[in-house]
Amino acid sequence: MDQSDSFDVCIIGAGPGGLAVLSACVEPYSLDLLGDKQQWRAAHALGLQQKNGAGGIRTPRVCVVDPEPWLSTWRQRFQNIGIEWLRSPTIAHCDTFDASAMLAFAGKNNRTNELLDSGCVDKRLMLLAEASDGSWHLPSNELFLDFCDDVVSRSPHTFVKGRAKSVQSTNGEFTVGLYDGRQLKSATVVLALGVPGPPVIPASIAHLPSRLMFHSDDQFGKRLKELGKGGVKHILVLGGGLTAVQVALLGVRRSCEVTLCSRRPITSRHFDIDKGWFDRREASRHRFEFLSLPMEERLAMIKQTRGGGSVPPFYMDQLRCAEAGGHLKVKVCEVQVSEVFDDGLDIRLDGSVERFDLVVSACGHRPDCTQLPLIQSLLKDSPTQITGGLPHLSEELQWGAHDRLFAIGALASLQVGPDAGNIMGIRRAAQIMTSAMGFRDWLHDYGTELKDSLQKNIRGNPFTLLQDYNAESEVESEEQPLKEHFNNAQTEIARSESLSKKCAQARKRRLGKRRGSHKAHF
């Protein structure tokens, strides 16, 4: 890579957040943000510009910085815990062009058998047209990863293998310094760093030696391989959320005797926040109420909405089955270490002392971005207020006084909401920041050099087309078949079309979709 290379966007982090930002940057528009007629006008205008060479819609130069390949951390964590199904529905993915893209991918590749009906569609969701087409089913982890690989392959970018050390701004341009001494120049930087703080180890076990205790995320979950090996048969798992239950069930599968201990009773719900945040009829109201609050109250709402962890019903069924089989005990109590030995420890639980070979903390991560090395460096040069371990961002998710330094994922929770760390929140955040970057300004203002009035009215007032008789004639002739296929009054019917039809429509609308062309630098 030439040291003089300069990029339009530098994304730090190759996880789901980074991939969603990449998709949003290279896609000229998103079906999620346009009505039916606007979608057709956008596709038509883009097609004309590509055909005639007009308009100059340029794909931005994007680089992605990470020490590991795309979604490596995700792959390792899921593999080491043995997670088969995602908790989020099929509409939650990293392709920002179309919410139904992963559903179409499953249909196109004959993999609809990898969509799990978890029973999350209740009477409230049943009124949504997409409730019956598989959009709310849960994808397998393999399907999700294959789909992400497909998004990566068709999103032009340069992949830089390395770890970001610093981000500095000079004269409107950012310099991203890597630990190996290399520097990247970019007009925009996006922080897609994943978890916003250190792992949580309860104080009662924090003093234990690492041979007897570790966090479930230690080495991206690699230490979970110790369960059931070398005489490690009696396991204590601490935590009351989904990860704790997954680790406990992993121990049961490894023929261990497992005790799952939490401070409060385990609660069950399909998603980690109320499904109203995912319901398009309610989501805007929830976000409006959230954003109307001051930062301290937003933090409290995040904690209240997430509720300290929950478990989907199908995992609760597995938990009860393991408990009934005598291989798992569930306790609600405090933990007190009584005595530590070379090969185990005695722990007091609920008034009695039990011997364990190993303790696993599955209590998640504590939000404290000041503990992240890159953020520590950034705060020295670009300070911003921190509340509850999370940074204050602008409405466009920009950091401090910088106009083009963005953050996505859980790091953006105070501005995005309780779902900021979920893929649904990540999709929404990627759309917000891409609009702020200006890559989709052509949807609003195309300049007078475009002769076709149709191209000038994608997001604007469609009735201005009447100012030009020729344009009006073209719109009438070109929109007539569209009206028969996409009538505004029949939006809900269009949403419930068959899966194969959706695939065909997505391909038609996606004029000019690029394939491949990403580079890797090591």
C-alpha positions in Angstrom: 0.0 0.0 0.0 1.4 3.4 -1.0 1.9 5.6 2.1 0.4 8.5 0.0 -2.9 6.7 -0.5 -5.8 8.7 0.7 -9.3 7.4 1.3 -12.7 8.9 1.4 -13.7 6.7 4.4 -11.6 4.7 6.9 -13.6 2.1 8.9 -11.8 0.9 12.0 -13.2 -2.5 12.8 -14.3 -5.4 10.6 -17.2 -6.7 12.5 -21.0 -6.3 11.7 -20.8 -2.6 12.4 -17.9 -2.0 10.0 -19.6 -4.1 7.3 -22.9 -2.2 7.6 -21.0 1.1 7.2 -19.1 -0.3 4.2 -22.4 -1.4 2.6 -24.0 2.0 3.3 -21.1 3.9 1.8 -20.9 2.0 -1.5 -24.6 1.7 -2.1 -25.9 4.7 -4.0 -29.2 4.5 -2.2 -31.2 2.3 0.1 -34.7 0.8 -0.5 -35.2 1.0 3.3 -35.4 4.8 3.1 -37.5 5.2 -0.1 -41.1 4.7 -1.0 -42.1 2.5 -3.8 -42.2 5.2 -6.5 -39.0 6.8 -5.1 -37.3 3.4 -5.4 -38.2 3.2 -9.1 -37.1 6.8 -9.8 -33.8 6.2 -8.0 -33.1 3.0 -10.0 -34.1 4.7 -13.2 -32.0 7.8 -12.6 -29.0 5.8 -11.6 -29.4 3.6 -14.7 -29.5 6.6 -17.0 -26.4 8.1 -15.4 -24.5 4.9 -15.8 -25.7 4.6 -19.4 -25.0 8.2 -20.4 -22.0 8.9 -18.2 -23.8 11.8 -16.6 -24.1 12.9 -13.0 -20.8 11.5 -11.8 -22.0 9.4 -8.9 -18.7 8.1 -7.7 -18.2 5.1 -5.5 -16.2 6.4 -2.5 -12.8 4.9 -1.7 -13.1 2.9 1.5 -10.5 1.2 3.6 -11.2 -1.2 6.5 -8.7 -1.6 9.3 -8.6 -4.7 11.5 -5.9 -7.1 12.6 -8.1 -10.1 11.6 -10.3 -10.9 8.5 -13.9 -9.9 8.3 -16.1 -11.0 11.3 -13.3 -13.1 12.8 -14.3 -12.2 16.4 -17.9 -13.1 15.7 -16.9 -16.4 14.1 -14.7 -17.4 17.0 -17.2 -16.5 19.7 -20.1 -18.3 18.0 -18.0 -21.4 17.3 -16.5 -21.6 20.7 -19.9 -21.3 22.5 -21.6 -23.5 19.9 -24.3 -21.0 18.9 -26.4 -22.3 16.0 -29.1 -19.6 15.6 -28.9 -15.8 15.8 -31.2 -14.1 18.3 -32.1 -11.3 15.8 -34.6 -11.9 13.0 -33.7 -12.3 9.3 -34.3 -8.6 8.6 -31.3 -7.8 10.9 -28.2 -7.9 8.7 -25.4 -5.8 7.3 -26.7 -5.1 3.8 -28.1 -1.6 4.0 -29.6 -1.7 0.5 -32.6 -3.9 1.3 -34.0 -5.2 4.6 -35.2 -8.4 2.8 -31.8 -9.1 1.3 -30.9 -12.0 3.6 -34.3 -13.6 3.1 -33.8 -13.3 -0.6 -30.3 -14.8 -0.3 -31.7 -17.8 1.6 -34.3 -18.3 -1.1 -31.9 -17.9 -4.0 -29.5 -20.5 -2.5 -32.3 -23.0 -1.4 -31.5 -22.4 2.3 -34.8 -21.5 3.7 -34.5 -24.5 5.9 -32.0 -22.5 7.8 -34.7 -20.0 9.0 -36.0 -20.9 12.4 -39.6 -20.0 13.4 -39.0 -19.1 17.0 -42.6 -18.2 17.7 -41.8 -14.5 18.2 -44.7 -13.4 15.9 -47.6 -12.7 18.3 -50.9 -11.1 17.6 -49.4 -7.7 17.5 -46.8 -8.6 14.9 -49.2 -10.8 12.9 -50.8 -7.6 11.5 -47.5 -6.9 9.7 -47.5 -8.2 6.1 -43.9 -9.4 6.5 -44.8 -11.4 9.5 -45.8 -14.3 7.2 -42.9 -14.3 4.7 -40.1 -15.4 7.0 -38.7 -11.9 7.8 -39.1 -12.5 11.5 -37.6 -16.0 11.5 -34.1 -16.5 12.9 -31.3 -17.3 10.5 -28.7 -19.9 11.3 -25.2 -18.6 12.1 -23.8 -20.3 9.0 -26.4 -18.6 6.8 -25.7 -15.2 8.3 -21.9 -15.5 7.9 -22.3 -16.7 4.3 -24.5 -13.8 3.6 -22.0 -11.4 5.1 -19.3 -12.9 3.0 -21.5 -12.2 -0.1 -21.9 -8.6 1.1 -18.1 -8.2 1.5 -17.4 -9.7 -2.0 -19.6 -7.2 -3.7 -18.6 -4.1 -1.7 -15.5 -2.4 -3.2 -13.0 -1.6 -0.5 -9.4 -2.0 0.6 -8.7 -4.2 3.6 -5.7 -3.1 5.7 -4.6 -5.8 8.2 -3.4 -4.0 11.3 -4.5 -2.5 14.6 -5.4 1.2 14.8 -3.4 3.1 17.5 -4.5 6.7 17.0 -6.8 9.0 15.1 -5.7 12.6 14.6 -7.1 15.4 12.5 -5.1 18.1 10.6 -6.5 20.6 8.2 -9.8 18.6 7.6 -8.0 15.3 7.0 -7.6 12.4 9.4 -4.5 10.4 10.0 -5.0 6.9 11.3 -1.9 5.6 12.9 -1.3 1.8 13.1 0.8 0.0 15.7 3.3 -1.1 13.0 4.0 2.5 12.1 1.9 2.8 9.0 -0.4 5.7 8.5 -3.6 6.0 6.6 -5.1 9.3 5.3 -8.8 9.7 5.1 -11.5 12.4 4.8 -13.8 10.4 7.2 -13.2 7.9 10.0 -15.7 5.5 11.5 -15.1 3.8 14.8 -16.7 0.4 14.7 -15.0 -1.1 17.7 -17.5 -3.6 19.0 -17.9 -4.0 22.7 -17.6 -0.6 24.5 -15.6 -1.7 27.5 -13.9 -4.4 29.6 -15.4 -7.8 30.6 -17.3 -7.9 33.9 -15.8 -10.1 36.6 -17.8 -10.1 39.9 -15.8 -8.8 42.8 -16.4 -12.0 44.8 -14.3 -14.0 42.3 -12.0 -11.4 40.9 -9.1 -12.6 43.1 -9.2 -16.2 41.8 -6.3 -17.4 39.8 -6.8 -17.7 36.0 -6.4 -21.5 36.1 -9.7 -21.7 38.1 -11.7 -18.7 36.7 -12.0 -16.9 33.4 -14.5 -14.7 31.5 -16.6 -16.4 28.8 -15.1 -14.0 26.3 -11.5 -14.7 27.2 -9.5 -15.2 24.0 -12.8 -14.9 22.1 -14.2 -17.8 24.0 -11.3 -20.2 23.3 -10.9 -21.1 26.9 -14.4 -22.6 26.9 -12.7 -25.6 25.3 -11.5 -26.5 28.8 -15.0 -27.5 29.8 -15.1 -31.3 30.2 -11.4 -31.8 29.6 -8.6 -32.7 32.0 -10.9 -33.6 34.9 -12.8 -30.3 34.6 -16.3 -31.7 35.3 -18.0 -29.5 37.9 -18.6 -26.0 36.5 -20.0 -22.8 38.1 -21.4 -20.3 35.5 -22.2 -16.8 36.7 -24.7 -14.6 34.9 -28.4 -14.2 34.1 -28.4 -13.5 30.4 -28.2 -15.4 27.1 -24.5 -15.9 27.1 -24.6 -17.4 30.6 -27.3 -19.9 29.5 -25.3 -20.8 26.3 -22.2 -21.5 28.3 -24.1 -23.6 30.8 -25.7 -25.6 28.1 -22.3 -26.0 26.4 -21.0 -27.5 29.7 -23.9 -29.9 29.8 -23.2 -31.0 26.2 -19.6 -31.7 27.4 -20.9 -34.0 30.1 -20.2 -31.6 32.9 -22.2 -31.1 36.1 -23.1 -27.4 35.8 -24.5 -24.8 38.3 -25.9 -21.6 36.8 -26.0 -18.8 39.3 -27.5 -15.4 38.9 -28.5 -12.5 41.2 -32.0 -12.4 39.9 -34.4 -14.9 38.3 -33.7 -15.6 34.7 -36.2 -13.8 32.5 -37.4 -14.9 29.1 -38.2 -12.9 26.0 -37.5 -13.3 22.3 -35.2 -10.3 21.9 -32.9 -8.5 24.3 -35.2 -5.5 24.0 -38.9 -5.2 23.5 -39.9 -6.2 20.0 -41.6 -2.8 19.6 -38.2 -1.3 18.9 -38.0 -3.6 15.8 -41.7 -3.0 14.8 -41.7 -0.4 12.0 -45.1 0.9 13.3 -43.7 1.7 16.8 -40.0 2.1 16.4 -40.1 5.8 15.5 -42.1 6.6 18.6 -39.7 4.7 20.8 -36.7 6.5 19.3 -38.5 9.9 19.6 -39.2 9.4 23.2 -35.6 8.3 23.8 -34.0 11.2 22.0 -36.2 13.7 23.9 -34.5 12.8 27.1 -31.3 14.3 28.6 -28.2 12.0 28.5 -28.5 10.8 32.1 -32.1 9.7 31.5 -31.2 8.1 28.2 -28.7 6.0 30.0 -31.3 5.0 32.6 -33.7 4.1 29.7 -31.1 2.0 28.1 -30.6 0.0 31.3 -34.3 -0.3 31.9 -35.1 -1.4 28.3 -32.4 -4.0 28.2 -33.3 -5.2 31.7 -29.9 -6.7 32.5 -30.2 -9.7 30.2 -32.8 -12.2 29.1 -33.1 -15.5 27.4 -35.2 -16.5 24.3 -37.9 -19.1 24.9 -36.3 -21.9 22.9 -33.2 -21.6 25.1 -35.3 -21.6 28.2 -36.8 -24.9 27.0 -33.3 -26.4 26.7 -32.4 -25.0 30.1 -35.4 -26.7 31.8 -34.7 -29.9 29.9 -31.1 -30.0 31.2 -32.3 -29.1 34.7 -34.9 -31.9 34.6 -32.2 -34.4 33.5 -30.2 -33.6 36.6 -27.2 -32.2 34.7 -27.8 -28.6 35.5 -28.8 -26.6 38.6 -30.1 -23.1 38.5 -29.7 -20.9 41.6 -30.5 -17.3 42.5 -28.1 -16.2 45.1 -24.8 -14.5 46.0 -21.5 -16.2 45.5 -18.9 -16.5 48.3 -15.5 -18.2 47.9 -14.8 -20.4 50.9 -11.5 -22.0 50.1 -9.1 -22.3 47.1 -7.1 -25.4 46.2 -4.7 -26.2 43.4 -7.2 -28.1 41.4 -10.5 -26.6 42.5 -12.4 -24.4 45.0 -15.2 -24.4 47.5 -17.9 -21.9 47.0 -20.8 -21.1 49.3 -24.1 -20.9 47.4 -27.5 -20.4 49.0 -26.2 -21.5 52.4 -24.3 -24.6 51.4 -20.7 -25.1 50.3 -20.0 -26.9 47.0 -16.8 -28.0 45.3 -16.1 -26.7 41.7 -13.3 -27.3 39.2 -13.8 -24.1 37.3 -15.8 -20.8 37.5 -16.8 -19.0 34.3 -18.0 -15.4 34.4 -20.6 -14.8 31.7 -21.7 -11.4 32.9 -21.0 -9.4 29.7 -19.0 -6.3 29.4 -19.1 -3.0 31.3 -19.6 0.1 29.2 -16.5 2.2 29.7 -15.0 3.4 26.5 -12.2 5.1 28.4 -10.7 1.6 28.9 -10.3 1.1 25.1 -6.7 2.1 24.0 -7.8 3.8 20.8 -10.4 5.9 22.7 -7.9 6.8 25.4 -5.7 8.2 22.6 -8.5 10.0 21.0 -9.8 11.6 24.2 -6.4 13.3 24.7 -6.7 15.2 21.4 -10.4 15.3 20.9 -12.2 15.2 24.3 -15.9 14.7 24.5 -18.2 14.3 27.5 -18.7 10.7 28.8 -21.8 9.5 30.6 -22.0 6.0 32.0 -18.9 5.0 30.2 -20.4 6.1 26.8 -19.4 9.1 24.7 -21.7 12.0 23.8 -22.2 12.1 20.0 -24.0 14.5 17.7 -27.3 13.6 16.0 -25.3 12.4 13.1 -23.2 10.2 15.4 -20.1 12.4 15.1 -17.5 12.6 17.8 -16.9 15.9 19.7 -16.1 18.8 17.5 -15.1 16.7 14.5 -17.4 16.9 11.5 -16.4 13.5 10.0 -15.4 11.3 12.8 -18.2 8.8 13.5 -18.9 6.0 16.0 -21.3 3.0 15.5 -22.4 0.1 17.6 -22.7 0.0 21.4 -20.3 3.0 21.5 -23.2 5.1 20.0 -25.8 4.0 22.5 -26.6 7.4 23.9 -27.6 8.7 20.5 -29.0 5.5 18.8 -30.8 3.9 21.7 -31.0 0.6 23.5 -30.6 -1.3 20.3 -27.3 0.4 19.3 -25.3 -2.7 19.8 -27.8 -4.9 17.9 -27.7 -5.4 14.2 -31.0 -3.6 13.8 -29.5 -0.5 15.5 -26.3 -0.9 13.6 -28.2 -0.8 10.2 -30.0 2.4 11.3 -26.8 4.0 12.5 -25.0 3.2 9.2 -27.8 4.9 7.3 -27.6 8.0 9.5 -23.9 8.5 9.2 -23.8 7.8 5.4 -26.4 10.6 4.9 -24.2 12.9 7.0 -21.2 12.0 4.8 -23.1 13.3 1.8 -22.8 10.2 -0.4 -26.5 10.2 -1.0 -27.0 13.9 -1.6 -27.6 13.1 -5.3 -31.1 11.8 -4.2 -31.9 15.4 -3.3 -29.9 17.6 -5.6 -28.4 16.5 -8.8 -27.4 19.8 -10.4 -28.7 21.5 -13.6 -26.5 19.4 -15.9 -28.9 16.5 -15.8 -31.3 16.9 -18.6 -33.9 14.4 -17.5 -36.3 15.9 -14.9 -37.0 12.5 -13.7 -33.6 12.3 -12.1 -34.1 15.5 -10.2 -37.1 14.3 -8.2 -36.3 11.1 -6.3 -36.6 12.5 -2.8 -38.2 15.8 -3.7 -41.7 16.8 -4.9 -42.7 14.5 -7.8 -45.2 17.1 -9.0 -42.4 19.3 -10.2 -42.1 16.9 -13.1 -45.1 18.7 -14.5 -42.8 21.7 -15.2 -41.4 19.8 -18.2 -43.9 18.3 -20.7 -41.3 16.0 -22.2 -40.3 14.7 -18.7 -44.0 14.3 -17.9 -44.6 12.2 -20.9 -41.6 10.0 -20.1 -42.7 9.6 -16.5 -46.2 8.7 -17.6 -45.0 6.1 -20.1 -42.4 4.7 -17.8 -44.4 4.7 -14.6 -47.5 3.0 -16.1 -46.3 -0.5 -15.6 -44.9 0.5 -12.2 -48.4 1.7 -11.1 -49.8 -1.7 -12.0 -47.0 -3.4 -10.0 -46.4 -1.0 -7.1 -49.5 0.9 -6.2 -49.0 3.1 -3.1 -52.3 2.0 -1.7 -51.1 -1.6 -1.9 -47.8 -1.3 -0.1 -48.7 -4.1 2.4 -49.6 -6.4 -0.4 -46.3 -5.8 -2.2 -44.5 -6.6 1.0 -46.0 -10.0 1.2 -45.1 -11.1 -2.3 -43.5 -14.5 -2.7 -39.8 -15.0 -2.0 -38.8 -15.7 -5.5 -40.5 -12.5 -6.7 -38.6 -10.5 -4.1 -35.3 -11.9 -5.4 -36.2 -10.8 -8.9 -37.3 -7.3 -7.8 -34.2 -6.8 -5.8 -32.0 -7.6 -8.8 -34.0 -5.3 -11.1 -33.8 -2.4 -8.7 -30.2 -2.9 -8.0 -29.0 -1.3 -11.2 -25.3 -0.9 -11.5 -24.5 -3.2 -8.6 -20.8 -3.8 -8.5 -19.2 -7.2 -7.9 -15.9 -7.9 -6.1 -13.0 -5.5 -6.5 -11.8 -5.3 -2.9 -8.1 -5.3 -2.2 -6.2 -6.7 0.8 -3.0 -5.2 2.2 -1.0 -7.0 4.9 
